[in-house]
Amino acid sequence: MHLIILDSTGGRHEAILLAASGTCMRIVIRGVPDTVELRRAGRGWRCEEGEPVELESLAAGYDWSVFCRQMGPQVFTAGSSGMTS
């Protein structure tokens, strides 16, 4: 999933969601060599340094726990035509 992350200074950063749970997301941000972990803090998210971030590409108030439950592990196997959970 493609995300636009807003940092505390108002800067926008393009990112790709790699993995997610109800309390944590692992993303890769364009131009940043390492992955970044975002942690849930109340109704918002914070980066590894503790700075608040906003997920611009998602509707305000979205319940991430529902999203994460629906994103169960997806596995591709050689020769299969689809995904299995």
MMTF fields as JSON, N, C-alpha, C and O atoms, coordinates in Angstrom:
{
  "mmtfVersion": "1.0.0",
  "mmtfProducer": "UNKNOWN",
  "numBonds": 339,
  "numAtoms": 340,
  "numGroups": 85,
  "numChains": 1,
  "numModels": 1,
  "chainsPerModel": [1],
  "groupsPerChain": [85],
  "chainIdList": ["A"],
  "bondAtomList": [4, 2, 8, 6, 12, 10, 16, 14, 20, 18, 24, 22, 28, 26, 32, 30, 36, 34, 40, 38, 44, 42, 48, 46, 52, 50, 56, 54, 60, 58, 64, 62, 68, 66, 72, 70, 76, 74, 80, 78, 84, 82, 88, 86, 92, 90, 96, 94, 100, 98, 104, 102, 108, 106, 112, 110, 116, 114, 120, 118, 124, 122, 128, 126, 132, 130, 136, 134, 140, 138, 144, 142, 148, 146, 152, 150, 156, 154, 160, 158, 164, 162, 168, 166, 172, 170, 176, 174, 180, 178, 184, 182, 188, 186, 192, 190, 196, 194, 200, 198, 204, 202, 208, 206, 212, 210, 216, 214, 220, 218, 224, 222, 228, 226, 232, 230, 236, 234, 240, 238, 244, 242, 248, 246, 252, 250, 256, 254, 260, 258, 264, 262, 268, 266, 272, 270, 276, 274, 280, 278, 284, 282, 288, 286, 292, 290, 296, 294, 300, 298, 304, 302, 308, 306, 312, 310, 316, 314, 320, 318, 324, 322, 328, 326, 332, 330, 336, 334],
  "bondOrderList": [1, 1, 1, 1, 1, 1, 1, 1, 1, 1, 1, 1, 1, 1, 1, 1, 1, 1, 1, 1, 1, 1, 1, 1, 1, 1, 1, 1, 1, 1, 1, 1, 1, 1, 1, 1, 1, 1, 1, 1, 1, 1, 1, 1, 1, 1, 1, 1, 1, 1, 1, 1, 1, 1, 1, 1, 1, 1, 1, 1, 1, 1, 1, 1, 1, 1, 1, 1, 1, 1, 1, 1, 1, 1, 1, 1, 1, 1, 1, 1, 1, 1, 1, 1],
  "groupList": [{"groupName": "MET", "atomNameList": ["N", "CA", "C", "O"], "elementList": ["N", "C", "C", "O"], "formalChargeList": [0, 0, 0, 0], "bondAtomList": [1, 0, 2, 1, 3, 2], "bondOrderList": [1, 1, 2], "singleLetterCode": "M", "chemCompType": "L-PEPTIDE LINKING"}, {"groupName": "HIS", "atomNameList": ["N", "CA", "C", "O"], "elementList": ["N", "C", "C", "O"], "formalChargeList": [0, 0, 0, 0], "bondAtomList": [1, 0, 2, 1, 3, 2], "bondOrderList": [1, 1, 2], "singleLetterCode": "H", "chemCompType": "L-PEPTIDE LINKING"}, {"groupName": "LEU", "atomNameList": ["N", "CA", "C", "O"], "elementList": ["N", "C", "C", "O"], "formalChargeList": [0, 0, 0, 0], "bondAtomList": [1, 0, 2, 1, 3, 2], "bondOrderList": [1, 1, 2], "singleLetterCode": "L", "chemCompType": "L-PEPTIDE LINKING"}, {"groupName": "ILE", "atomNameList": ["N", "CA", "C", "O"], "elementList": ["N", "C", "C", "O"], "formalChargeList": [0, 0, 0, 0], "bondAtomList": [1, 0, 2, 1, 3, 2], "bondOrderList": [1, 1, 2], "singleLetterCode": "I", "chemCompType": "L-PEPTIDE LINKING"}, {"groupName": "ASP", "atomNameList": ["N", "CA", "C", "O"], "elementList": ["N", "C", "C", "O"], "formalChargeList": [0, 0, 0, 0], "bondAtomList": [1, 0, 2, 1, 3, 2], "bondOrderList": [1, 1, 2], "singleLetterCode": "D", "chemCompType": "L-PEPTIDE LINKING"}, {"groupName": "SER", "atomNameList": ["N", "CA", "C", "O"], "elementList": ["N", "C", "C", "O"], "formalChargeList": [0, 0, 0, 0], "bondAtomList": [1, 0, 2, 1, 3, 2], "bondOrderList": [1, 1, 2], "singleLetterCode": "S", "chemCompType": "L-PEPTIDE LINKING"}, {"groupName": "THR", "atomNameList": ["N", "CA", "C", "O"], "elementList": ["N", "C", "C", "O"], "formalChargeList": [0, 0, 0, 0], "bondAtomList": [1, 0, 2, 1, 3, 2], "bondOrderList": [1, 1, 2], "singleLetterCode": "T", "chemCompType": "L-PEPTIDE LINKING"}, {"groupName": "GLY", "atomNameList": ["N", "CA", "C", "O"], "elementList": ["N", "C", "C", "O"], "formalChargeList": [0, 0, 0, 0], "bondAtomList": [1, 0, 2, 1, 3, 2], "bondOrderList": [1, 1, 2], "singleLetterCode": "G", "chemCompType": "PEPTIDE LINKING"}, {"groupName": "ARG", "atomNameList": ["N", "CA", "C", "O"], "elementList": ["N", "C", "C", "O"], "formalChargeList": [0, 0, 0, 0], "bondAtomList": [1, 0, 2, 1, 3, 2], "bondOrderList": [1, 1, 2], "singleLetterCode": "R", "chemCompType": "L-PEPTIDE LINKING"}, {"groupName": "GLU", "atomNameList": ["N", "CA", "C", "O"], "elementList": ["N", "C", "C", "O"], "formalChargeList": [0, 0, 0, 0], "bondAtomList": [1, 0, 2, 1, 3, 2], "bondOrderList": [1, 1, 2], "singleLetterCode": "E", "chemCompType": "L-PEPTIDE LINKING"}, {"groupName": "ALA", "atomNameList": ["N", "CA", "C", "O"], "elementList": ["N", "C", "C", "O"], "formalChargeList": [0, 0, 0, 0], "bondAtomList": [1, 0, 2, 1, 3, 2], "bondOrderList": [1, 1, 2], "singleLetterCode": "A", "chemCompType": "L-PEPTIDE LINKING"}, {"groupName": "CYS", "atomNameList": ["N", "CA", "C", "O"], "elementList": ["N", "C", "C", "O"], "formalChargeList": [0, 0, 0, 0], "bondAtomList": [1, 0, 2, 1, 3, 2], "bondOrderList": [1, 1, 2], "singleLetterCode": "C", "chemCompType": "L-PEPTIDE LINKING"}, {"groupName": "VAL", "atomNameList": ["N", "CA", "C", "O"], "elementList": ["N", "C", "C", "O"], "formalChargeList": [0, 0, 0, 0], "bondAtomList": [1, 0, 2, 1, 3, 2], "bondOrderList": [1, 1, 2], "singleLetterCode": "V", "chemCompType": "L-PEPTIDE LINKING"}, {"groupName": "PRO", "atomNameList": ["N", "CA", "C", "O"], "elementList": ["N", "C", "C", "O"], "formalChargeList": [0, 0, 0, 0], "bondAtomList": [1, 0, 2, 1, 3, 2], "bondOrderList": [1, 1, 2], "singleLetterCode": "P", "chemCompType": "L-PEPTIDE LINKING"}, {"groupName": "TRP", "atomNameList": ["N", "CA", "C", "O"], "elementList": ["N", "C", "C", "O"], "formalChargeList": [0, 0, 0, 0], "bondAtomList": [1, 0, 2, 1, 3, 2], "bondOrderList": [1, 1, 2], "singleLetterCode": "W", "chemCompType": "L-PEPTIDE LINKING"}, {"groupName": "TYR", "atomNameList": ["N", "CA", "C", "O"], "elementList": ["N", "C", "C", "O"], "formalChargeList": [0, 0, 0, 0], "bondAtomList": [1, 0, 2, 1, 3, 2], "bondOrderList": [1, 1, 2], "singleLetterCode": "Y", "chemCompType": "L-PEPTIDE LINKING"}, {"groupName": "PHE", "atomNameList": ["N", "CA", "C", "O"], "elementList": ["N", "C", "C", "O"], "formalChargeList": [0, 0, 0, 0], "bondAtomList": [1, 0, 2, 1, 3, 2], "bondOrderList": [1, 1, 2], "singleLetterCode": "F", "chemCompType": "L-PEPTIDE LINKING"}, {"groupName": "GLN", "atomNameList": ["N", "CA", "C", "O"], "elementList": ["N", "C", "C", "O"], "formalChargeList": [0, 0, 0, 0], "bondAtomList": [1, 0, 2, 1, 3, 2], "bondOrderList": [1, 1, 2], "singleLetterCode": "Q", "chemCompType": "L-PEPTIDE LINKING"}],
  "groupTypeList": [0, 1, 2, 3, 3, 2, 4, 5, 6, 7, 7, 8, 1, 9, 10, 3, 2, 2, 10, 10, 5, 7, 6, 11, 0, 8, 3, 12, 3, 8, 7, 12, 13, 4, 6, 12, 9, 2, 8, 8, 10, 7, 8, 7, 14, 8, 11, 9, 9, 7, 9, 13, 12, 9, 2, 9, 5, 2, 10, 10, 7, 15, 4, 14, 5, 12, 16, 11, 8, 17, 0, 7, 13, 17, 12, 16, 6, 10, 7, 5, 5, 7, 0, 6, 5],
  "groupIdList": [1, 2, 3, 4, 5, 6, 7, 8, 9, 10, 11, 12, 13, 14, 15, 16, 17, 18, 19, 20, 21, 22, 23, 24, 25, 26, 27, 28, 29, 30, 31, 32, 33, 34, 35, 36, 37, 38, 39, 40, 41, 42, 43, 44, 45, 46, 47, 48, 49, 50, 51, 52, 53, 54, 55, 56, 57, 58, 59, 60, 61, 62, 63, 64, 65, 66, 67, 68, 69, 70, 71, 72, 73, 74, 75, 76, 77, 78, 79, 80, 81, 82, 83, 84, 85],
  "secStructList": [7, 3, 3, 3, 3, 3, 7, 6, 6, 1, 7, 3, 3, 3, 3, 3, 3, 3, 3, 3, 7, 1, 1, 3, 3, 3, 3, 3, 3, 6, 6, 7, 1, 1, 3, 3, 3, 3, 3, 3, 3, 6, 6, 3, 3, 3, 7, 6, 6, 1, 7, 3, 3, 3, 3, 6, 6, 1, 7, 6, 6, 7, 7, 2, 2, 2, 2, 2, 2, 2, 6, 7, 7, 7, 5, 7, 7, 6, 6, 7, 1, 1, 7, 5, 7],
  "xCoordList": [0.835, 0.0, 0.89, 1.86, 0.559, 1.289, 0.722, -0.494, 1.605, 1.198, 1.866, 2.946, 1.223, 1.846, 1.869, 0.827, 3.084, 3.282, 3.545, 4.368, 2.852, 3.104, 3.868, 3.421, 5.039, 5.799, 5.362, 4.494, 5.959, 5.543, 5.856, 5.304, 6.724, 7.031, 6.161, 6.289, 5.273, 4.415, 4.995, 4.378, 6.183, 6.795, 6.059, 5.6, 5.95, 5.287, 6.337, 7.329, 6.1, 7.038, 6.263, 5.31, 6.676, 6.074, 6.633, 7.83, 5.767, 6.191, 5.396, 4.328, 5.949, 5.283, 5.138, 6.099, 3.948, 3.689, 4.218, 3.828, 5.107, 5.678, 4.971, 4.73, 4.633, 3.976, 3.22, 3.586, 2.157, 1.371, 0.697, 0.333, 0.545, -0.268, -1.139, -1.136, -1.867, -2.721, -1.957, -2.516, -0.687, 0.085, 1.37, 2.049, 1.717, 3.009, 2.907, 2.171, 3.659, 3.769, 5.24, 5.992, 5.646, 6.995, 6.822, 6.104, 7.485, 7.363, 8.75, 9.749, 8.783, 9.999, 9.626, 8.635, 10.446, 10.198, 11.151, 12.345, 10.615, 11.433, 12.62, 12.455, 13.822, 15.029, 15.681, 16.75, 15.044, 15.604, 16.097, 15.315, 17.377, 17.928, 17.414, 17.427, 16.964, 16.483, 14.968, 14.34, 14.386, 12.956, 12.702, 13.607, 11.46, 11.056, 9.891, 8.996, 9.915, 8.814, 7.969, 8.487, 6.672, 5.717, 4.964, 4.584, 4.747, 4.025, 2.773, 2.767, 1.711, 0.449, 0.597, 1.166, 0.09, 0.102, -1.276, -1.555, -2.133, -3.516, -4.224, -4.318, -4.72, -5.399, -4.473, -4.895, -3.218, -2.279, -1.095, -1.1, -0.082, 1.121, 2.354, 2.338, 3.418, 4.695, 5.807, 5.758, 6.818, 7.978, 8.908, 8.641, 9.996, 10.929, 11.5, 11.802, 11.652, 12.192, 11.137, 11.454, 9.886, 8.803, 8.021, 7.048, 8.425, 7.714, 6.376, 6.309, 5.315, 4.026, 4.061, 4.685, 3.394, 3.236, 1.766, 1.02, 1.373, -0.002, 0.027, 0.891, -0.92, -1.033, -2.044, -3.25, -1.549, -2.418, -3.273, -4.392, -2.769, -3.484, -4.675, -5.424, -4.865, -5.982, -6.981, -6.615, -8.234, -9.267, -9.059, -8.669, -9.316, -9.17, -10.097, -11.25, -9.575, -10.384, -10.492, -11.278, -9.744, -9.795, -9.346, -8.337, -10.066, -9.729, -8.718, -9.088, -7.438, -6.375, -6.495, -6.007, -7.125, -7.24, -8.049, -7.729, -9.081, -9.87, -9.006, -8.978, -8.304, -7.418, -6.399, -6.184, -5.779, -4.714, -5.256, -4.586, -6.454, -7.045, -7.318, -7.187, -7.694, -8.001, -6.746, -6.82, -5.592, -4.342, -3.566, -2.339, -4.207, -3.491, -2.335, -2.279, -1.419, -0.252, -0.666, -1.563, -0.027, -0.278, 0.948, 2.076, 0.729, 1.844, 1.703, 0.648, 2.773, 2.823, 3.653, 4.723, 3.178, 3.955, 4.255, 3.448, 5.381, 5.783, 4.726, 4.286, 4.328, 3.377, 1.922, 1.04, 1.638, 0.236, -0.247, 0.54, -1.539, -2.096, -2.685, -3.177, -2.648, -3.221, -2.542, -1.534, -3.125, -2.567, -3.386, -4.568, -2.736, -3.426, -3.135, -2.097, -4.047, -3.836, -3.402, -3.173],
  "yCoordList": [-1.166, 0.0, 1.243, 1.323, 2.177, 3.444, 4.416, 4.563, 5.073, 6.025, 7.371, 7.45, 8.407, 9.712, 10.007, 10.065, 10.194, 10.449, 11.935, 12.517, 12.55, 13.942, 13.952, 13.366, 14.626, 14.695, 15.906, 16.667, 16.088, 17.155, 18.555, 19.532, 18.676, 19.982, 20.278, 21.338, 19.341, 19.516, 18.933, 19.037, 18.317, 17.708, 16.444, 15.673, 16.235, 15.048, 14.074, 14.466, 12.778, 11.743, 10.573, 10.077, 10.136, 8.957, 7.713, 7.635, 6.741, 5.519, 4.326, 4.476, 3.152, 1.896, 1.094, 0.948, 0.58, -0.256, -1.657, -2.293, -2.133, -3.474, -4.49, -5.616, -4.115, -5.015, -4.168, -3.023, -4.744, -3.994, -4.929, -6.059, -4.429, -5.079, -3.977, -2.85, -4.284, -3.273, -2.17, -1.101, -2.397, -1.423, -0.972, -0.08, -1.562, -1.285, -1.405, -2.241, -0.556, -0.644, -0.557, 0.207, -1.315, -1.224, -0.657, -1.225, 0.472, 1.136, 1.426, 1.408, 1.69, 2.19, 3.531, 3.649, 4.539, 5.9, 6.202, 5.911, 6.788, 7.132, 7.99, 8.997, 7.57, 8.313, 7.969, 8.489, 7.093, 6.681, 5.243, 4.366, 4.981, 3.647, 2.523, 1.361, 2.841, 1.814, 1.86, 2.877, 0.741, 0.742, 1.535, 1.749, 1.963, 2.768, 2.065, 1.537, 2.065, 1.484, 2.608, 3.524, 2.528, 3.449, 2.687, 1.534, 3.318, 2.695, 3.487, 4.718, 2.749, 3.372, 4.056, 3.487, 5.264, 6.037, 6.65, 7.715, 5.993, 6.457, 6.286, 5.175, 7.382, 7.324, 7.709, 7.735, 8.01, 8.429, 7.482, 6.383, 7.933, 7.153, 7.993, 9.215, 7.33, 7.996, 7.214, 5.989, 7.96, 7.315, 6.82, 7.018, 6.178, 5.586, 6.607, 6.258, 7.857, 8.906, 9.505, 10.36, 9.062, 9.559, 10.716, 11.161, 11.223, 12.331, 11.847, 10.765, 12.63, 12.236, 12.333, 13.235, 11.408, 11.448, 11.235, 10.633, 11.734, 11.583, 10.81, 11.037, 9.898, 9.123, 9.817, 9.61, 10.632, 11.449, 10.619, 11.016, 9.481, 8.713, 7.938, 7.343, 7.934, 7.215, 8.191, 9.278, 7.8, 8.669, 8.867, 7.934, 10.065, 10.357, 9.461, 9.245, 8.941, 8.11, 6.67, 5.922, 6.246, 4.873, 3.91, 4.161, 2.826, 1.847, 0.854, -0.068, 1.037, 0.186, -1.254, -2.139, -1.536, -2.92, -3.736, -4.9, -3.156, -3.85, -4.082, -5.186, -3.045, -3.161, -4.282, -5.099, -4.318, -5.298, -6.718, -7.656, -6.899, -8.243, -8.766, -9.962, -7.873, -8.278, -8.526, -9.127, -8.074, -8.203, -9.443, -9.433, -10.504, -11.692, -12.031, -11.548, -12.85, -13.192, -13.742, -14.58, -13.278, -13.746, -14.507, -14.044, -15.661, -16.51, -16.844, -17.296, -16.618, -17.045, -18.333, -18.407, -19.31, -20.532, -20.733, -20.366, -21.3, -21.534, -22.364, -23.392, -21.929, -22.667, -22.423, -22.945, -21.644, -21.378, -20.167, -19.305, -20.114, -18.999, -17.929, -16.912, -18.131, -17.154, -17.163, -17.838, -16.383, -16.293, -17.167, -17.422, -17.612, -18.322, -17.641, -16.997, -17.775, -17.167, -18.207, -17.898],
  "zCoordList": [0.0, 0.0, 0.0, 0.753, -0.825, -0.93, 0.099, 0.221, 0.83, 1.856, 1.627, 1.043, 2.084, 2.212, 3.708, 4.361, 4.242, 5.662, 5.853, 5.147, 6.803, 7.16, 8.471, 9.456, 8.49, 9.731, 10.551, 10.122, 11.726, 12.636, 12.107, 12.613, 11.104, 10.511, 9.294, 8.68, 8.942, 7.776, 6.496, 5.436, 6.579, 5.402, 4.982, 5.825, 3.672, 3.123, 2.623, 2.008, 2.9, 2.5, 1.895, 2.495, 0.706, 0.087, 0.759, 1.038, 1.019, 1.693, 1.165, 0.571, 1.398, 1.065, 2.356, 3.111, 2.604, 3.776, 3.5, 2.521, 4.366, 4.217, 5.095, 4.659, 6.327, 7.278, 8.291, 8.554, 8.859, 9.838, 10.831, 10.507, 12.038, 13.057, 13.662, 13.169, 14.7, 15.313, 16.012, 16.259, 16.341, 17.104, 16.422, 16.929, 15.291, 14.672, 13.153, 12.63, 12.456, 11.001, 10.626, 11.232, 9.653, 9.097, 7.699, 6.877, 7.429, 6.136, 5.575, 6.294, 4.296, 3.665, 3.042, 2.322, 3.338, 2.871, 1.726, 1.804, 0.664, -0.498, -0.061, 0.628, -0.477, -0.177, 1.153, 1.471, 1.938, 3.228, 3.076, 2.707, 3.351, 3.082, 3.986, 3.579, 5.196, 6.127, 6.244, 5.952, 6.678, 6.949, 8.226, 9.032, 8.393, 9.541, 10.221, 9.561, 11.547, 12.308, 12.888, 13.527, 12.661, 13.263, 14.341, 14.137, 15.477, 16.59, 16.901, 16.879, 17.191, 17.554, 18.903, 19.834, 19.007, 20.251, 20.419, 19.867, 21.168, 21.293, 19.962, 19.443, 19.411, 18.11, 16.972, 15.815, 17.279, 16.251, 16.14, 16.694, 15.411, 15.168, 15.467, 15.316, 15.89, 16.165, 15.483, 15.374, 15.025, 14.418, 15.517, 16.702, 15.122, 16.081, 17.059, 18.2, 16.636, 17.499, 18.423, 19.25, 18.29, 19.145, 18.572, 19.181, 17.403, 16.772, 16.212, 15.628, 16.383, 15.808, 14.283, 13.725, 13.626, 12.173, 11.846, 12.618, 10.702, 10.239, 8.931, 8.084, 8.773, 7.541, 6.641, 6.771, 5.739, 4.893, 3.946, 3.621, 3.501, 2.485, 3.026, 2.251, 4.357, 4.963, 5.55, 5.999, 5.544, 6.088, 7.59, 8.292, 8.077, 9.51, 10.314, 9.943, 11.424, 12.297, 11.857, 12.438, 10.861, 10.388, 11.483, 12.142, 11.688, 12.716, 12.158, 11.43, 12.495, 11.976, 12.419, 11.716, 13.559, 14.006, 13.003, 12.764, 12.415, 11.393, 10.157, 9.613, 9.715, 8.56, 8.763, 7.868, 9.928, 10.181, 10.271, 9.839, 10.822, 10.871, 9.462, 9.204, 8.558, 7.192, 6.375, 5.303, 6.86, 6.127, 6.523, 6.424, 6.962, 7.401, 6.48, 5.349, 6.948, 6.126, 4.767, 4.673, 3.748, 2.392, 1.916, 2.082, 1.331, 0.913, -0.562, -1.008, -1.316, -2.71, -2.765, -2.161, -3.463, -3.642, -5.115, -5.97, -5.411, -6.793, -7.506, -6.991, -8.666, -9.473, -9.125, -9.807, -8.082, -7.731, -8.498, -8.892, -8.703, -9.452, -8.535, -9.024, -7.23, -6.324, -4.987, -4.78, -4.062, -2.718, -1.781, -2.009, -0.736, 0.321, 1.627, 1.779, 2.583, 3.906, 4.883, 6.052]
}
